[in-house]
Amino acid sequence: MAKLTDEDIAAGLAELAGWERRGDAIARTYQFAAFAEGIRFIDRVAAEADRMDHHPDIDVRWTSVTMICSTHSAGGITRRDLRLAAAIDRLAS
């Protein structure tokens, strides 16, 4: 899958509230009331990521979970990352 242009990335991020570009990746941090709630969210994301065969990098800090999406094999951000970010948002709501 081909890397997106800067313009395509900006357009994609405009559709994804809370997501931001971090170099060759997009990221969003989610806040939860309790640590276990964040872990349950990660479990839901893991199942969906396996289904999509595209996996985010995940950073857990007590009640905050940061999802980072990048297509490492393409060396940057692709449409797969935008689709995964949208799926993660659906799972968070």
N, C-alpha and C positions, 0 to 999 in steps of 0.2 A: 504494500500500500504506500502511496506517495505522500510525502510531507505536504502539509498545507502551506499556502502563502500566508504572509503576515495579515493580509486583508481577509482571507478566509478564516483565519484564527480569530481575528477581531469580530467578524460577523457571527461566528459560532459562539463566542463568549457573550455576545449581546443577547443571545437566547438562553443563557445559563446564569441565572442570578446567583451571585456569591462566588462564582469561579473567577480565577485570575490566572494570567500567564506568569509563569516562573521559568524564564529561559526557554528550554525545549520541552516544557511540560505545562499542564494546567493543574490547578490545585484549588481545593476548597476545604475549609475547616468547619466541622459540625460540632455543636455543643450539646451535651446531654446532662440530665439531672444527676445521674449516677454512673459510675464506672461500668457496671454490669449492663446498663442500657446501651452504652457505646459498643460494648463487645457483642451484644445481640445484633446491633446494626452491622458490625463487621461480618458476622456470620451470614446475614442476608446478602451483603455485598459479595462475599466469597462465593455463594451459590450462584448468583447471577453472573459474576465474572467467569466462573467455570463454564456456564452455559454459553456465554459470549466468546469464550476462549480468548479473553483479553483481560489482563489483571492490573489493578492499580497498585502503586506503592502506598503503604498505609503507615501512618505515624500516630501512635496512641500516647496521649499525655493526660492521664487521670480521666477527666470527663470531656476531653476534646479529642476528636479523631480527624486527622487530616488525610484526605484522599489526593493522591498525585497521579495523574495520567499522562503517559508518554508512550509512544510506540518505539521501543528501544531498537528494534530491528530496522526501522526506517530512519532512526536518528533524530526524531522529533515528534511533532504533533500531527496526527492524521485524523481522518473522519472517525476512525474507531474510538479515538479518545473522546471526541465530542459525544458520540453515542453512549459510551460507557458513563461519562459524566451525567448525561441525562437520565440514564438508568439508575445511577447512584442517588440522584435527587429524588426520583420516584420512590425509592426504597426508604429514604429519610423521612418522607412525609407520611 
